[in-house]
Amino acid sequence: MALSAAPGCRAGERGPRWRRPWKLLALGLLSASSVLAAAPGAGAMSREEKRRLGNQVLEMFDHAYSNYMEHAYPADELMPLTCRGRVRGQEPSRGDVDDALGKFSLTLIDTLDTLVVLNKTKEFEEAVKKVIKDVNLDNDIVVSVFETNIRVLGGLLGGHSVAIMLKEKGEYMQWYNGELLHMAKELGYKLLPAFNTTSGLPYPRVNLKFGVRHPEARTGTETDTCTACAGTLILEFAALSRFTGTSIFEEYARKALDFIWEKRQRSSNLVGVTINIHTGDWVRKDSGVGAGIDSYYEYLLKAYVLLGDDSFLERFNTHYDAIMRYISQPPLLLDVHIHKPMLNARTWMDSLLAFFPGLQVLKGDIRPAIETHEMLYQVIKKHNFLPEAFTTDFRVHWAQHPLRPEFAESTYFLYKATGDPYYLEVGKTLIENLNKYARVPCGFAAMKDVRTGSHEDRMDSFFLAEMFKYLYLLFADKEDMIFDIEDYIFTTEAHLLPLWLSTTNQTISKKNTSTEYTELDDSNFDWTCPNTQILFPNDPMFAQSIREPLKNVVDKSCPRGISRAEESLGSGPKPPLRARDFMASNPEHLEILKKMGVSLIHLKDGRVQLVQHAVQAASSLDAEDGLRFMQEMIELSSQQQKEQQLPPRAVQIVSHPFFGRVVLTAGPAQFGMDLSKHKAGTRGFVATIKPYNGCSEITNPEAVKEKIALMQRGQCMFAEKARNIQKAGAIGGIVIDDNEGSSSDTAPLFQMAGDGKNTDDITIPMLFLFNKEGNIILDAIREYEAVEVLLSDKAKDRDLEIENMDQKSSESDAHKPNAEEAPSDSQDAGAVSEEPEGGGESSAVGDPDPLSPASTASASVSMADEDPHPSGSAEASAPEPACTPGDSQPQEQNTQTEASSKAHWDSKVQPMESILADWNEDIEAFEMMEKDEL
């Protein structure tokens, strides 16, 4: 998006309304030179270093793009671990994630305008010719309306925008005659059947060939869609209408936005995550700025910038005021309930909210943008990447990271707004982490688990469309660009749409159709050019002064945002008791529970059960606090019980040409060496045993001795396999699943249990790989023969040059099994024993859906008999508190010893109707909020 204040409009001056269409661009976006000049000694990055980093971004892009073109094209996406294309229907289904794939060369289309931003005009010209020649948009396939709009329609429009720009310059694309625009219009018409609803909200999916509700369409029965899915269409659809002069696309997108606005919760001015496309009822009533809602807010503001319609800005400002009033708890952004916005809906945040600081920069609200961005950066410094979700005390909630670009996006906008070189250093860290932890021989692989460093065979198209674009622009100077980036606005997929569209083919009336705005005064509606002296006092240390208090926020004991009670009451009444702070031995806490209507029941086995009776609470507000406390306790109990399961392990290929860059997610064993206690892990060359099932004496011991044995699952117990290879002299073992096509991408974590006997005699480490991951090692053996791997609890740092032979030798000595080591003290939770026959009857128990239906939840460590995740319970287990007085770090896991010295709690499901019928909606929302995927 353009980054300078409007020429001809003095800072702080109210501009005439006719000038707003695109020159009052960001309501607060400023050029770096007009804001902060780095003070002497402030750590400004040299021009040479910026250029070096920019060139490094170009090299990284070339590595990803060339591998896609060589190994995957014309498939939609690259699978970087197996060096092949992902073709829908030929790989195991990943659920809704696959709805982005439509057999239309997704990655190439999504990357078109990135090529031009990175000055690769020749490659762009070749790519456009390939798209025109090869891409078919008439496939009999069901795709996501949202993903197809932002990635494919947006990619075609972005490609067309830069193509006509290059043609105008006279050197490239002289042959171009709007072919990409014709394809975009064809695709637009294919998406229109999805809007055939009474509300105007689109169905979430559409068949490219048959539309919706056609007998052969295989879609059209859905009733719900996410707010972002229906509210992130206006930029692409309006641009298509403006480019072609066909107004129907913009009309349909506006109607959907109008409907969402009318259905907002009027008292809070918030919208929910999921809405019924026929009735307009909110299905999920929690509200935030992350997954499911994020780009709806973004498109309201950007639609005003691109189209010049006041109503979009008014709506955005109304929502923004509600966000800052209820959701923002600096530096956190926590979901709340739309009808009870003072009640937090969850105790964790998802990574998609990382875009929000960038949007706040566009709004001109810099201080909270700096605060939230810094908090996210501290999480990244702890885990190398931003986990898909993390708790309010910054522990991993969902461990995946699919190389999302939102944090890089916000970093770019904050640098442009502040000119602070600190954000260049942040960008440098992102580059280093991508190269060190995600780079593989065939591209960049998503992280399966940020804690172990394991990979997923996935490189989404948005990685090429967005990540490299924002990183390159972060380090590029104006003279490095072949066009003025400030003449364009970014879509949510970072595609470029020219700002001159605001005055082209204006077939839609800009009459303000919005309802009353009496809840806010006009001062909120920033009709002025931004005043740099207000946004940034003349102090080059302004941004640093905001960041400084947050430097150690992740590492502090029990960090949390400032509560509303503390903000509003100062030294007055204390904030409500939070589940994470509760201590059963604290008399004050017990008194607070009583006031909230929560009673304690001591069970015969020594545990204590929490039960809430809202009618016994001192007041309705106390009853509401009690309901929140109980739900937090359920979530905290579920989370800690998951943590008490054995975590995943890593198999890292360290030999040539991998050099540690390929990391596979492995399931642990509940016997043998505990890799979590041996940080160096076990390193060695792999060898396939005979017989391959490992169920009898090994007949090739000379090939297995001092090596890590590979074997197939099935026909005997895991422990028996381990004993046989240990007897043959192996230093470790890897069991490969015999179920063809099984993968950690689609199956839960698999843990190998013992055989019901004493397994103290097994001293070597044993890990389990699903079939797909195991085949990566087997394929490497076929190609390179000598393959060396590292078995560990977490992937080790990877460099292009691995340790010298002396280091390897000393490591080898250190890794020899120690017969005196105590075996893993693991529980039976989630473990599976091999059946003596077949091996195919075992079931894997991994990471169950939080809050999935269950009858009982116990806070004790064992989960063998009961599902630990209750659904909307009125009774809650009370887990160990996340932090206790004197802790210097948040506890990642409570030991069995600690658990025995404190009270245990139990929870049972009880219908909420018997407690308080009024709160059924709350409970339904709690039940659903964690079931949905990001």
N, C-alpha and C positions, 0 to 999 in steps of 0.2 A: 504494500500500500504506500501511497505517497507519504513522504515523511517531513515535509516542510510546511510552515504556516502559510496561509494564503497571501500571495502578493497583493498589495493594495488594501490590506485590512490590518490596521494597527492592533497590536496586542491589547486585549481588553475591550476592544470596540465592538459594539453590536453591529453585525453585518446585515445588509438588506436581504430579505428573504430570497430574492431572485438570484443571489450569488451563491446560495448554499449548494446547488446540485453536486459539484465535485470539488470546488476549490476550498470550501471549509471542510477539509478532508477528514481529519481524524479526531476532531474535537479535543485535541490535545497532543497530536503528533508534531514533533518538532525536529528540525535537522540537528544533528549532533553538534555542529559548529555553533548553533545559536544558543546552546544550553550550557554545556560544561566543557571547558578546556582543562585538560588534565594539569593539575598543579605540578610544579617541579618536584621530582621525587615521588610522585603519586603512582609510579609504576607503569607509565605509558608504554605500550608495546611499539617497538620500532617498525618502521615501514617495511624493512627487510623481513622481519619475523612475520608480519601480517601476510606479506607476499608468499613466504614459504608455506605458511599454513593454508593459504588459498590454493597453492599448487598441490598441496597434500590432499585437499578435498577433491581436486580434479582427478588425481591419481586414484583415490578411493572410488570415485564415481566410475571411472574407466574400468576398474576391477569388477565392480558389480554389474555394470551395463554390458560389458563385453562377454561376461560369463552367461548372462541371461540370453544374449543374442546367439552365443555359440552353443549352449547346452539346452536351452529351453524354448526359444522362439520357434514356432508361433504359439506355443502354450501360453496360458495366462500368467503363470508365475514360475520362478526358478526354485527348485529344491536344492539348496546349496550343499547339502551333505552328500547327497547321492548324485549330484551333477546332472540333473535331468529336469524336464519341465513337469509342472503339475497340471494334469489334464483332468478336469472334473469327470467323475465316473470311473476313472482308472486307478484312483487312489482311495484308501478308506475314507469315508465321509467324516468331516470334522464338524458337522452340524451347520449352524447358521453362518459360520465363517466362510463356508464354500459358496454362499449365495452371492459373493462378489465375483465369482468366476462365471463367465458366460461364453467361453470359447471364442473370445474376440481380442486375443493378444493384449490382455489388460495392461501388463507392465509397459509395453511399448507405447500404447496410447497415453498412459498416465505420465510417461516420461518426456513427451514431446517438447513442451515448453521449457522443461529443465535443461534440455540440450542447448537451447538458445541462451538462457540465463548464464550457462557455463561457457558461452562463446564457442560452442561446437556446432557451427552453422552447417558445415558440410554433412556431419552426421545427422543433423536435423532434416536436411533435404532428403537424404537417403531414407530416413525413417518415415517421413511423410509418404514417400513413394511406396514403401512397403505396406503402410496402413491402407492406402488407397487400393493397392493391388490385391492384398491378401485378406483383409479383415471382412468377415461376414457378420452382419448384424441380424440376420434372419434365422437364428438357430432355435431349434425346439428345445429350449432350456429355461428353467425358472430362475430368475435372478432377483436380487434385492433392488427395489426401486431407489432407495437411498444411496447404496454403494454405486450402482450404475450411473446415477445422476452425478455424483461428485467426482467419480473417477473417470468414467468413460465419456459422458456428455461434457463434463468439465474439461477433460483432457482434449477432446476434439475442438472445443471452443477456444481453449488456451492455445492449442496448436494453430488454429485459424488466426487468432489474434496476432501472434508473432509472425506467422507466415505473411500476412498482408503488410506488416510493418517492414519485414525484410524486403519484400517485393518493392515497396515504396522507396527503399533506400537504393535500389537499382543494381545490387550485385548478386543476390541470391533469390531463388524462388520466382524467377521471371516467368516460368511456365505455369505457375500456380493460378488456378481459376476457381477458387472457392470449394474445392472438392471436400475438404474436411468439414466445411459448413453444411454441405449437402448431406454428408453422413450424419452430422449432428441433428439435422432436421428429421432425417429418417428415424434416428433413434428416439428423438423427442416424441414423434407420433407413436412409436412402439410403447412408450411409457404412459401415454395418455389413458389407455383403458383402465389403468389402475385407479384413476380418479372417479370411476363410475360408482360413487357412493352418494347417499343423500346428504352427508355432511360436507362433502368436498375433500375430506381427508383421503389420501391414497391408500389402497391396499399395500401392505409391506412388500409384496412380491408380485411379479408379473412374468408371464411367459413371452419371450421375445417374438415368438412366431404366432402364438394363439391368443395372447392377451390374458384376460381374467375371466373366470367362470365359464369358459368354453369347455366342452367335454374333454378335449385333449390338452387343456391348459395345465392341469394338475395343480391349480392354485385358485384362489378366490374364495376360500372358505374361512380365511382368517377374520377375526373380529377386532384384534388389537394392533396398534402400532406404537412405536415410541415417539415422543414429542419431537426429538431431533429428526427422526425419519420423515415426518410430515412437514416439519418446519425448516428444512434445509434444502429448499428447492428454488427459492426466489432468485438468487443470483444467476444460476445457470439458465433457468427457464426464461427469466426476463431478458438476459443477454441473447438467448436464441430468438426471442421475439424481436428485439431491437435490431439484431443482425439481419433477420429475414423479412421483417415487416409483417410477420404472422403473429397476431396478438394472443392467440388462444393459449399459448404456453404460459405467458405472464399472468393471464387471467386465472388459470387453474392454480398456479402457485400462490397468488394473492388470496384466492378463496380459502385455501388451506390455512394460510397464516391468519386470516381474519377469524376463522372458526376457532383456532387454538386460543387466540386473544379473548374471544367472547367466553370461552370456557375456563379462563383462569379462575383461581379461587379469589373471589372479590375482596375478602377481608384481608388476605395476606398478599395479594397480587403475585402469587407464585403459581407455577404449573407443575403437574405431576410428571412422572417418568413415562407412563404408558396410558394411552387413551383408547376408548372404544371408537372405532372409525364409523360406526353407524349411529350410536346414541350420543357420543361426546362425553360419556361418563368416564371419570378417571379410574383406571384399573389399578394402577400403582400410584399411591398418593404421597410418596416421598418425593422431595424436590432438592436438587443441588445444582452444581455447575459441571458435573462430570458426565459419565456415560449415560446416554439416553436423552439428555437435554442440551448438552454443551453447545452444539453449533446452531441451535434455535436462537439463542441469545446473540451469538456472533452474527447471524444473518440479518437480524433486525437492525443492528447498527450499520452493517455494511450495505444493506439494501437502501438505507437512507443516503449513504455516501454515493452509491452508484446511481440511484434512481431519483434522489432529491425529493422524496416524499416525506413530509413532516411527520406523518402518522407513525412511520417506522421508528423515528427517533423518540417520539413521545412514548411509544410502547416500550422501547428499550430502556429508557430512563425510569419508567415506572417499575419495570422488573428489576433494574439495577438497584434502585432504592430498596426494594424488598430483599434482594440478595445481601446487600451490605447491612441491612437491619437484622436479618435472621440467620443467614447461612454463614456469613463471614465471621469467624472467631479468630482473629489474627494470631499466628500466621496460618491458621487452619481454615478449611472450607468444608463444613460438615452438613450432610443432608438433614433436612427437617421434614416435618409433616406439613402439607399445604394448609390444612385446616387448624393445626395446632403448631404454629411455626416456632414456638419456644421449646418444643420437644424435639430433641435430636432423634433422627430415624436410624442412625447407625454410628458405630464407633470406629469406622475406618473410611479411608478416602481412596478413590481410584485414580489411576495415572492420567486419564484423559482430562482431568481438571487442570493439567499443566499448561493448557492453552490460555487459561483465564488471565494470568498476569499480562499476556500480550494484548488481550482484549481490553484490559484496564488501561493499558498504555494508549490504545486508540481512543478510549473514553477520556483520557487525560487525568485519570486517578492514579498517580504514580506511586505514592507511598505504600498502599496495600499491595500493589503489584510487586514492588521490591521485596516486601516482607514474605509474601507467599513464594516467590521465586527463590529466595534465599533458603527457605525451609526445604523446598524440593531439592535444591542443590546439595544441602547437607545430607539428605536421604541418598542421593546419588553417590556422594563421596563415601558413604558407608557401604553401599551395595554395588557400586560400579555402574548400575543402571537403576532406573526408577521401576520398582516392582509394579505389577498391574494393580495391586492394591496394598495399602499399608495402614496400620492402626494409628490411633491418635498418639500413641507413645512410640511410633515409628518402627514397629516390628512388621515383618513381612506377613501380609494377609493372603495375597495371591502372588506366587513367586515368579510368574512368567514375565518376559519383556519382549514383545515382538518388534523391537527397534522402532518404537513410536517417535515421531518428530515434534510433538507438541512442546516439549521443554526447549528444544532448539529454537522453535518459533518464538517463544516468549523471550528467550535470550537475545535473539536478533532485534526484536522490537524495543527491549529495554536498552540495548546499546545505542540504537538510533535515537532514542528519546533522551538518554542521559549523557551519551558520549563517554561514559565511564569505562576505562580500559579493563576494569574488573571483569566485564562481561566477555571480553576477548579471551581472557584466561579461562573463563567458564567454557567457552567454545573449544578452546584448546584441549581441555579435559575431556570433552565429549569425543573429540577426534581420537585422542589417545586410547580411550576406553573401547571405542569401536574397533580400532586396529588391534588392540591387545587381546580383547575378549570375544569379539564377534566375528572377526575376519577368519575365513576358511579358504582353502584353495579355490573353491568355485563360487566365491562371492562373500556375503555376510549372512550369518545364520542367527535367527532369533534365539533368545535365551529361554531355555526350558525352565531353568531355576536360577535366579540371580545369586542364591546362596551357595550353590555348588559350581556354578559356571557351566552347567551342561547346556547343550544346544538342542534346538528343534529344527527339523528339516524344512525351513520356511524362510522366505524372503519376500515380504509383502510388497506390492507395487508402490504403496505410499512411501516406502523407504527411499526409492529413487525419485518419486515425484516431489517429496517435501524435504527430507533430511538434508540432502546435498544442496538443495536450493537455498535453504536458510543458512547453512554453514558457509557456503561460498559467499553469499551476500554479506554475512557478518564480517568477513575479512576483506571484501572487495572495496576498492575505492571507486569513485565515480568514473574515473578514466579507464578502469578495467572493464567497464560494461559497454556493450555495443549499442545500447539503447537506454533511455531514461526509465528506470524502474518506477519512478514516482508518477508516471503516467498511467499506472495500472493499479488495480485492486486485487488482492489475493482472495481466492475462494477458500473454503475450509480445507481443500486438498492442495492449496497453494498454486492453483492454476491462475493464469493472468487474464483479466478482463479489462479492456481499455476504458478509462474514465469518460471518454467522449460519448460512450453509449447513453449517458444521462440525457443528452439533448437529441438523440436519434430515435425516430419512429415512436414518438410518445403517443401511443394509441390508448393508453390507460389513463382515465381521469385520476388526478391526484387529490381529489376531494377527501377531506379528513372524515373517514367513516367510523372512526373510533368512538367509543363511548366516553363518558365523563372522566375527567382527570382531577376531580376536586380533592383527591386525597393527597396531592402533592402541590407545592407552590411552584410558580414558574421559574424560580431561581434554579431548580434542578435541571432545567432543560437547556443548559449551556448553549444559548444561541449566539455565543460570542467567540471571537478568535481567542485562543488560549493565551494567557498572560504568563510569559516565562518567568517573570519575577515572583509570581505567586506559586507556580509549580516548583520552581527551583530557586530558592534564595541564592543570592550571588555567592555560592559556597561550593567549591569543587569537591568537598567532602560530604555533600548532602546525602548521596546514595549510601556511602559507606556508613554514615552515622545511623541510618535506618537498619542496615544489615548487621552491624556489630553485635547488638544484643541477641541475635539469632545464630551466631557463629557455632555455638555448642549446643544448640537446642536438641539435636538428635541424641547426643551423648549424655545429656543431663538425666538425672534420676526422675522418672515420671514426669516428663515435660508435658504441658498441656496449655491450651489457649486460655486467655483471660475469660473467665466466665461472665455471663451477662450480669449476674448478681453482683460480682465484684466491681464490674464497670459502673453499674447504676447505683449501687449502694455504698461504694467505697468501704468504709470501715463499719458499715452497718451489719445487717443480718448476713450470716454465712451462706455460701452457695449450697445447693442440694448435694447430698452425699452421692458420690459416684461409686459404681461397683468396683472399679479398679483401685479405689482408695480404702475400701472397707476392710476393717480388721475385727475379727470376732472377739478379740480380747479387749477392745476399746469400749468402755461403758458408755461414752458419749455417742458412739456409733449405734449401739444397741438402743439407746433412747431415741435416736433419730428414726431408726427402723420402726419402733413402736408408734411414733408420731405419723409415719407414712402408712400405717396399717399392716406392716409386715411383722409376722410373728415367727419365732424359732421353735422347732420341734426337735427334741433330742431323741435320736433313734437308738435301739439296743446295741447296734454295732459300733456306736461311738460317733457316728456322723450326725450332722445337724441339718435339718430340712427347713427351707425358707418357704413361707406361704403368705400370700397377700390377700387381705380382705379389705377392699376399698372402703366399705361402709364403716370400718373401724378407724379410718384415718381421721386426723384432727380437723382437716378441712379438705375441700375439693382440690386445692392446689397441692396439698400434701399427698392426696391420693394419686394425683397425676405424677408427682415426683416418685411415688412408690411404684407405679406402673413402669416408669422409665427405668428405675433401679432394677426391677425384676428382669426386664428385657436385657439390660446391660449385663446382668449376672449370667443369663442364659448364653449370650454371645461370648462372654469372657470364658465361661466354662467350656464351651465348644472349642474355642480357639486354643485354650491351654491343653485340652485333651488331644487335639490334633498335633500340637507341638510335642506331646509326650510320646507319640508314635515315632518309630525309627524314621529319620529323615532320609531322603534319597541320597544315593552315592554317585560318584562320577567315575567313568572310564575314559581316560584321556589318552589319545594316540599321540605319542611323543616322538616317534621316529620320522625319518624323511619320507615324504615331503610335507608331513603334517605339522611337525614341530610343536605339538601341543595345541594346535588350533582347532582340532575336532574333539569335542567333549560330548559323551553320550550319557544320558540319564540312566542310572542303574538302580535296581532294587536291592536292598540290603538283606543279609541273612541274620537270623537270630541265634547264630552260633558262630564259632570261629573268631578270628581277630576282629576286634572292634576298631574300625578305621577312624572313628571320631577321637580315639585315644592315641592314635599313631598319626600325627599330623603329616609326617613325611610320606605316608602311604606305602604301597608295595609296587615296585617297578620291575618290569621284566618283559622279555619277548614272549609272544604267545605261541602255543602249539596245540594242534588238534589231537585229541586222544583217540585211542582205539581200545575197546569199542567206543563209538561216539557217544553212546548214552551214559557211559561211565558207571554202569550198574554191576560190573564185575571187575576182576583184577585187570589192571591196565597192561596191555600187551606190547606197548611201545614206550617203556619207562625211560629209555635213553633219550627219546625225543622230548620227554616231558620234564625231566629233571632240571631243577633250577629255573623253570619257566612257569608261565601262567597258563593253565590248562583250559582249553575251550571244549565244551561238551553240550549235548542237546538235552533239553528237558524231557522227562517222561520215563516210564517203566520202573522207577524205583524212587526211594526217598532222596531228598536233597542231601541229607546228612550222609547217606551211604555213598553218594557220588563224591562228596568232600573227603571221606575217609579213604576211598580208593585212589584219588589223585594225590592225596597227601602221602600215602604209602609209596607211591611211585616217585616221590621227590619233588612234586610241584610246589611252588611258593605261593600259589593262589589259584583261584578258579573262577571261570565265567560260565554260567549256565545260560544257554540261548533258547528262547521259547520255540517250541515245535509247531506252534499255531501260525500258519502262513499268513503274513501280512500284518500281524499284531505289531503295535507301535506305542511308544509312550506318548505320542501325540494324541491318541484317541482312547487309551486305556488308563485306568488308575494305577498308582504305584503298586508294584508287586513285591511282597516280602516273603522270603523263604524261611519257613519254620523248621524246627528240628523234627526228630522222629519219635518224640515222646519219651526218649531215653536220655540219659546223661550224655551231653555232647562236649564235656570238658576236654575230651581227647582231640577235638578238632581245633587246631591253632592257626590255620591259614585263613586268609580272608576269602570270602565267597560273595560274588555279586550276580545279579540276574539281569539279563538284557532281553527285551522283547525282540521278536523276529527281525523287524526292520533294522534296529540298531545293531543287532548281532551280524546281520548281513554286511553292514558297512565294514566291520572288521574282517569278515571272511573275504569280501571283495578286495580289501587291501592286501591280504595275504596272497591272493591269486596274482595280484599285479606286482607287488613289491617283495614277496616271500618273507623277508625278515621284518616283522611288525612289532614294535615295542609299545607297551601301554603302561599307564600309571593308574592303579586303583587307589582311590582316596575318598575322603568325605567331602572334599571340595576341590575343584580344579585349581591347579597351581598356575602362577603367572607364566604367560607364554611369550617367548621372544623368538625372533627369526633364527637366532643362533642359540641352540640349547647348551646346557652345561657341558664342560669338557669331560673327557673320559675319566679323569681322576675323581671328579665330583660324582659321576655316575657309579664309579666303583665303590666309593665310600657310601653312597646311598644304598647300593645293593647289599652291602654288609649290614647296614642299619636296618634293612627291611626284612632280614631273615626271620622266620617265625620263631617266637619264643615260647617254648613248651610250658613255661611257668606262668604265662599270661592267663588271667582269669577270662573266661568267655563273656560275651556280651550279656549284660543283665537286662535283656529286653523282655517286654511283655508279649503276650500272645495277640495283642491288638493288631488286627489287619494282617495277620500272618497266614500263610497257606502251606500245608505240608503236601509233598508229592504223594499221590495215591500209588500204591504198589503196582497197579496195572493201568496202563494207558496214559496216565499223566494228564489227561484232558479234562478230568472232572473237577479239578481244583478251581476255586474262584479267587480272584484277586480282590482284596479289600484295601482301598487306598485312602483317598481324601474325600469322604462323603460330602454331599452338598450341605452347607450350613443350614440349620433350621429345617432339615427335611423331616417329614412326619415320623414320629417315633413315640413309643409309649413311656420311656423312662430315660433320664439322663443322670448319670452319676459322676461326681467329680473325682472319684478315685481313678487310679491310672488304668486299671483293666477295662478293656472295652470288648472283651471276647464275646460276651453274652448280650450286650445291649448297644443300640445305636446311641451315640452321645449327643445327638442334636435334636432337642425337642422342638416342637412346633407350637409357637404361641402359648407357651405354658403360663399358668398362673402361679406355678411353684417353680423355684429356680434352685439350681445347685450353686453353691458359693465356692468358687475356685480359690486357689491361693492368690492373694493380692499381687498385682504386677510388680509393685515396689513396696518396700517396707522402710520405715525410718532407718537411716544409716546406709541404705544401698547407694552405691556410687554409679551403678549402671542398671538399666532395666533388665529384669530377669527374663532370659529366653525360655527357661524351662525349669520347673520345680522338680527337685530330686525326690525320690521315694522317701528319703530320710526327712526332708523338710516337710513333706506332706504328712508324715506320721506325727509330727510334733505340733501340727495345727489342726483346726477343726476342718472336717470334710463336710461337704454339703450334698444334698440329694435333691433331685427335681422330678416331679411327675406332671404329666399333662392333665390339666383340669379345664373344662370348658369355660371360656371367659364370660359367657352369658350369665353364669351363676355368680360372677364377681361384680360385673357392672356392664349392663347391656349397651350402655351408651358408647362403650369403647370398642365395639366390634371392628369398626373401621381401622382403628389403630393396630389391632392384633393381626388383621388380614394383611395390612401393609408390612408389619414385621415379618410375617410368615413368608412373604413373597420377595422381600427386598434383596435377599442374597441368593435366591434361586436363579435369577436372571444372570446370564453371562454379560460381561462387559461388551 
